[in-house]
Amino acid sequence: TEGAAVGAAATFVAALLKRELTWAKIQHCFLATAESSAMIFMIFLGADLMNAALALTQVPAQLATLVGGWGLPPLMVVSAILLLYVVLGAVMDELSMILLTIPIFFPLVMGLDFGLPKESVAIWFGIMVLMTVGFGLLAPPVGLNVYVVNGMARDVPIAESYRGVLPFLASDVIRTLLLLFFPAISLWLVQYVG
């Protein structure tokens, strides 16, 4: 993103000013960047292949028909999807989770009747997914983001890091429940812009 580019440029300038930059360090930075970029592109490639397979097999349409036949309330279906995102957040990163699951769940949710225009349902569901994915990356027992932060503060025990995250998790649960049961909260700004 643009923020990452500004951060990288500022770090480069700071390293130049401190005169700590060597050709070996520059080479190491380029190799690490290439590895990260290759990993991200492999995720994109895998997600693209999976999306093509889903389109050929019609799995999203069949899943929507199957779940629609169960007669479950739409909010129950969305709640189950959001709980799945919390579980997946324990073992997957955000990008992989979204790229691999949205092609399956989005058509399913769009086929449900929430009494809202389809565009509003799409925006509401997207906001809910992004919030829940972030929640899943903080939630115990794994919470990948908690491990990342704990890795930077090595003298802090992991249990203390999880205790520090609990108020944020509680506020995330409240916020998610509010948006789940009152979609208009997430849609009021869109109504003024649109």
C-alpha positions in Angstrom: 0.0 0.0 0.0 0.9 3.6 -0.1 1.6 3.7 3.6 4.0 0.8 3.3 5.8 2.6 0.5 6.2 5.8 2.6 7.4 3.7 5.5 10.0 1.9 3.4 11.2 5.1 1.8 11.5 6.8 5.3 13.4 3.8 6.6 15.8 3.8 3.6 16.5 7.6 4.1 17.0 7.1 7.9 19.5 4.2 7.2 21.3 6.4 4.7 21.5 9.3 7.1 22.9 7.0 9.9 25.4 5.6 7.4 24.5 2.1 8.5 23.5 0.9 5.0 25.8 -1.5 3.3 25.5 -3.4 0.0 25.1 -6.7 1.9 22.1 -5.2 3.9 20.6 -3.8 0.7 20.9 -7.2 -0.9 19.3 -8.9 2.1 16.4 -6.4 2.0 15.8 -7.1 -1.6 15.9 -10.9 -1.1 13.5 -10.7 1.8 11.1 -8.5 -0.2 11.3 -10.9 -3.1 10.4 -13.8 -0.8 7.5 -12.0 0.7 6.2 -10.9 -2.7 6.5 -14.4 -4.1 4.6 -15.8 -1.2 1.8 -13.3 -1.6 1.6 -14.0 -5.4 1.5 -17.7 -4.7 -1.5 -17.1 -2.4 -3.1 -15.1 -5.2 -2.4 -17.8 -7.7 -3.8 -20.5 -5.4 -6.9 -18.4 -4.8 -7.4 -17.8 -8.5 -7.1 -21.5 -9.3 -9.6 -22.3 -6.5 -12.0 -19.6 -7.8 -11.8 -21.2 -11.3 -12.5 -24.6 -9.8 -15.5 -23.2 -7.9 -16.9 -21.6 -11.0 -16.6 -24.8 -12.9 -18.1 -27.0 -10.2 -20.8 -24.5 -9.3 -20.1 -25.1 -5.6 -21.3 -21.7 -4.4 -24.6 -22.0 -6.2 -25.1 -25.5 -4.9 -24.2 -24.4 -1.4 -26.7 -21.5 -1.6 -29.4 -23.9 -2.8 -28.6 -26.4 0.0 -28.6 -23.8 2.8 -31.6 -22.1 1.4 -33.5 -25.4 1.6 -32.8 -25.8 5.3 -35.0 -22.8 6.1 -32.6 -21.3 8.6 -33.0 -17.6 9.4 -30.5 -15.5 7.4 -28.9 -14.1 10.6 -28.2 -17.6 11.8 -26.4 -18.4 8.6 -24.3 -15.3 8.8 -23.5 -16.0 12.4 -22.3 -19.4 11.5 -20.1 -18.0 8.8 -18.7 -15.4 11.2 -17.9 -18.0 13.8 -16.1 -20.0 11.1 -14.0 -16.9 10.4 -13.0 -16.7 14.1 -11.9 -20.3 14.0 -10.0 -19.8 10.7 -8.3 -16.7 12.2 -6.5 -19.0 14.6 -4.7 -20.8 11.8 -4.7 -18.6 8.7 -3.6 -15.1 7.8 -6.2 -12.5 6.7 -5.4 -12.4 3.0 -5.5 -16.2 2.6 -8.7 -16.5 4.6 -10.5 -13.8 2.6 -9.3 -14.9 -0.8 -10.2 -18.6 -0.2 -13.6 -18.1 1.5 -15.3 -15.1 0.0 -16.0 -16.9 -3.4 -17.9 -19.5 -1.4 -19.7 -17.4 1.2 -20.5 -14.3 -0.7 -22.9 -15.9 -3.2 -24.5 -17.8 -0.3 -25.2 -14.6 1.7 -26.4 -12.7 -1.4 -29.0 -15.5 -1.9 -30.5 -14.9 1.5 -33.3 -12.5 2.2 -32.3 -9.8 4.8 -35.0 -7.3 3.6 -32.2 -5.0 2.3 -31.1 -4.1 -1.2 -28.4 -6.5 -2.5 -25.8 -3.7 -2.6 -26.4 -2.9 1.1 -26.1 -6.6 2.0 -22.8 -6.8 0.1 -21.4 -3.8 2.0 -22.7 -5.0 5.3 -21.4 -8.5 4.8 -18.0 -7.2 3.7 -17.7 -5.1 6.8 -18.7 -8.0 9.0 -16.2 -10.3 7.4 -13.3 -7.8 7.8 -14.1 -7.1 11.4 -14.5 -10.8 12.2 -11.2 -11.7 10.5 -9.4 -9.2 12.6 -11.1 -10.6 15.7 -10.1 -14.1 14.8 -6.4 -13.0 14.5 -6.6 -11.9 18.2 -8.7 -14.6 19.7 -7.1 -17.3 21.9 -5.9 -20.1 21.8 -3.7 -19.1 18.8 -4.4 -15.5 17.8 -1.6 -15.0 15.3 -1.4 -11.3 15.8 -0.9 -11.7 19.5 2.1 -14.0 18.8 3.5 -11.4 16.5 3.2 -8.6 19.1 4.6 -11.0 21.8 7.5 -11.7 19.6 8.5 -8.1 19.6 8.2 -7.8 23.4 10.1 -11.0 24.3 10.2 -10.3 28.0 6.4 -10.3 28.3 4.8 -13.8 28.9 2.2 -14.8 26.2 -0.5 -15.2 28.9 0.0 -11.5 29.8 -0.3 -10.6 26.2 -3.6 -12.4 25.9 -4.9 -10.7 29.1 -4.0 -7.4 27.5 -6.0 -8.2 24.4 -9.2 -9.3 26.3 -10.8 -5.8 26.5 -10.3 -5.3 22.8 -11.8 -8.7 22.1 -14.8 -7.8 24.3 -15.3 -4.6 22.4 -15.0 -6.4 19.1 -17.7 -8.9 20.2 -20.1 -6.1 21.2 -19.4 -4.2 18.0 -19.9 -7.3 15.8 -23.1 -8.1 17.5 -24.4 -4.6 17.1 -23.6 -4.6 13.4 -25.0 -8.1 13.0 -28.4 -7.2 14.5 -28.5 -3.6 13.3 -27.0 -3.5 9.8 -28.2 0.1 9.3 -25.3 1.2 11.6 -22.8 0.1 9.0 -24.9 1.4 6.1 -25.9 5.0 7.1 -22.8 6.7 5.7 -23.1 4.8 2.4 -26.7 6.1 2.1 -25.4 9.7 2.3 -22.6 9.1 -0.1 -24.6 7.2 -2.6 
